[in-house]
Amino acid sequence: MTDPNAIQPSELDQLPDRDPEETAEWQASLDAVAKAAGPHRAAYLMRRTLERAEGTGVALPKLLETDYVNTIPTAAEPAVPGDEILEDRITAWNRWNAAAMVTRGAKHGVGGHIATFASAAWLYETGFNHFFQGKEGNGSGDQLYIQGHASPGIYARAFLDGRLTEQHLDNFRQESGGNGLPSYPHPRRLPWLWEFPTVSMGLGPLSAIYQARFNRYLTARGVKDVSSSHVWAFLGDGEMDEPESTAALALAAREGLDNLTFVINCNLQRLDGPVRANFKIVQELEAQFRGAGWNVVKTLWGTAWDELFALDTTGALVRRLREVPDAQVQTYQTRDAAYIREDFFGKDPALAEMAKLLGDDKILECFHLSRGGHESRKVYAAYRAALAHRGAPTVILAQTVKGHTLGEGFASKNANHQMKKLSVDEFKAMRDRLDLPIKDSDFVDGVVPYGHPGADSPEVRYLQERRAALGGPAPARRVHPLPALPAPAEKAFASFDKGSGSQNVATTMAFVRLVKDLVRDKETGRRWVPIVPDEARTFGMESLFPSLGIYSPKGQTYEPVDRDQLMYYKEAKNGQILNEGITEAGSMADFIAASTSYATHGEPMIPFYIFYSMFGWQRTADQMWQLGDQLGRGFLVGATAGRTTLTGEGLQHADGHSPVIAATNPAALSYDPAFAYEIAVIVREGLRRMYGEARPGEDRDVFYYLTVYNEPLPQPAKPAAPGIDEGIVKGLYRFNTAESAGVTVPANAPRIQLLGSGTAIHWALKAQQLLADEWGVAADVWSATSWTELRRDALEADAALLRGEERVPYVRQALHGAEGPVLAVSDYMRQVPDQIAQWVDQDWSSLGADGFGLSDTREAARRHFGVDAESVVVAALAQLARRGEVKAAAVKEAREKYGL
């Protein structure tokens, strides 16, 4: 009996039905099909109807999953141009040499991965022979993000091509002696071959998206037309677990990056087992990418499956493939035909009848060998479809078998990621499977030989001809000799020398003002790439909006709400600012693409990425390491820096440790400037070193990290003493003495040296006055612009001494002859200034903001951490008391006087 109060389906519909009778007819038709032919047939018809609607542009929600079959049917596959037989031979040689290289290295205990490339060999070979554009043709070529664990196969192909020798292969993962090959793609270790570091996993896909986006940015701004470049990212299905792997999918679709293709090697295995043991990773990824707006091409089954699909007149096979979990598919890979007949076909009467028509050899061929990712024709069709698609990026989901062709001991075994070698017998069996002309006698003393058909063989000639037609070798990194960028006008920097007078200016504002002047420079201004993660107004950058514009491929399709204001929100197709929204990871990926444009595109760009300092190194330090690996250049700016300067925000925003993390990165030159003129000197030097005239032996592949503060304070004029600029760059200079500061101290007064960095210099200056006025102590104040650079210089001096060279660290030279003990203070944990303690000859002590941050006023926070001026005074008196230069009672008196 129908409940009269129940809500009827039509009542839930928010849209009026213009023809309820027609709607009822459609629903009745669906009911009739389900009743007569079963629910599977009804579901089939609905899927096909939705696919037709989507294909003809009818506005409907997307179908997120399609059947577990190839997107491109066999009948629609284009013929593969070229010589498939030779390509098969080249792939066989590459498989052999990749496995031989890792196995030979195993005797040294250096590890390596065999199974990943074995599964992905055709994914790479098809691209190298037919798609990947090299750098010797027009434009910049394609950008290839190679899956890290597949690197042995890329080395094997470079060996066949003549770019690597047997000596190189024998030094895989053994770099210290020269002619070595790094374990994974590392531009810093092999800079002529690798462009992009793709390990740690997850950073490759994120960087690839922003590289494709940056290519569009360069073209739109008229810097260089790179519209012919295509970005290819080769990924593992297990790698897609990393949050960075899928973090920017919506951006790629939203901006229509059809210059980007992801190729995901779906061998269904992670490092220790199945990716989705009880589920299907391919279907999950398809739904995720289609939901984000990507074009999805599935390449799952090889041609051996065509006969099975032709026999599937009821759809039972497709249904069964969709329901079998990934872990069971792996099991089929390792079991005999009888097991597969019972477990796979035996679950459905229609499939059981189909199985009667199939011989055991056919079943084993399908379930053991035939995957779409192992056939050049299938892969070629997928790549062609990706390049032909317009308006959205494409992801290719290619199913493979991990450990394919390596033998039964490897294929689809959970442990194959940890299996680093094959036995001689396994190699001989592999040789026979691949039909390679390698004799038993070539295995000398049990060592597997490398294989090469000869420099003039048909295989090598074909390989080289194909690469020549596509624009030269790949992958390859090229840094063409570029003229030094002209230095910006000195006026932009010199304007900070006179200080701000009585005006209070935060160093964050000083930096932004400097950039505003630099982007106006006629020679280099267009090369600046301002990057900000949706905090431009926090950093005072809104004035750049109308003058530079915010990059958007659509321009501004709306009337901005602040259109009547001077600093309105302006978007433009050729905008210069990259305002990334709330994504530090995306902003860093932007920075990496821009900072390496000098190599990728032969166009040096000058990126600066400004961010809450707490959310830089702490949140994206892995990408900053990637930046160093990729030899990036530019300026990272940690704004609202320090543990006590950002009032009220609390411990989540209070940065007391970014310089510590930055110090661990050899490519990062970390500075904590106190004054505006110091920022000008550091930026000018950074521009010279990274983009200007290089000095002999100087490493240009560095990036600068500057911490700047949001505390408005008077900016002093640059001292007139000689060597100030050198001291700023090297990390330390004397800002003033007690005498030059104008404080009054008695003759022969005890003296102390106060070293401060960043905003802490102001506490030191106030302490200097208090020490003189109230305790009769003379204090000299030093600005420590870079504790890290001081330490690195000292470490180099130590290393020189071990080589028998006499060299004094700069910090020791600078402090030579300075009277009294040294007290260092910063707005960071004490570990930051303590980096240089062992090279200071004077008695050393330090103050810092150790522990978690807290919400309060600046004054209260500094008192809490014991770094305010009064705390500096007490610490200074304590140091002098230990030396017997002031009375011990003065320390207690000062504590009580200041309420400490």
Secondary structure, DSSP 8 states (H G I E B T S, - for coil): ---TTS--HHHH-SS--S-HHHHHHHHHHHHHHHHHH-HHHHHHHHHHHHHHHHHTT----------SS-SS-GGG-----S-HHHHHHHHHHHHHHHHHHHHHHHTTT-----HHHHHHHHHHHHHHHHT---TTSSTT--EEE--GGGHHHHHHHHHHTTSS-HHHHHTBT--TTSS-B-SS--TTTSTTT------STTHHHHHHHHHHHHHHHHHHTTS---TT--EEEEEETGGGGSGGGGTTHHHHHHTT-TTEEEEEEE-SB-SSSBSSTTS-HHHHHHHHHHHHT-EEEEE-B-GGGHHHHHH-SSSHHHHHHHHS-HHHHHHHHHS-HHHHHHHTGGGSHHHHHHHHTS-HHHHHIIIII-BGGG-HHHHHHHHHHHHH--SS-EEEEEE--TTTTS-TTTTT-GGGGT-----HHHHHHHHHHHT----GGG-BTTB-------TTSHHHHHHHHHHHHTTS-SS--------------THHHHTTTT--TT-EE-HHHHHHHHHHHHTT-TTTGGGEEEEESS-TTTTT-TTHHHHH-EE-TT---S--TTTTSTT---EETT--BEE--S-HHHHHHHHHHHHTHHHHTS---EEEEEEEGGGTHHHHHHHHHHHHHTT--SEEEEES-SSSSSTTT-TTT--S-HHHHHHT-TTEEEE---SHHHHHHHHHHHHHHHHS---TT-----EEEEE-----EE------STTHHHHHHHT-EEEE-TTTTT----TT--EEEEEE-TTHHHHHHHHHHHHHHHH--EEEEEE-S-HHHHHHHHHHHHHHHHTT-----HHHHHHTT--S-EEEE-SS-TTTGGGGGGG--S-EEEE---S---SS-HHHHHHHHT-SHHHHHHHHHHHHHHTTSS-HHHHHHHHHHHT-
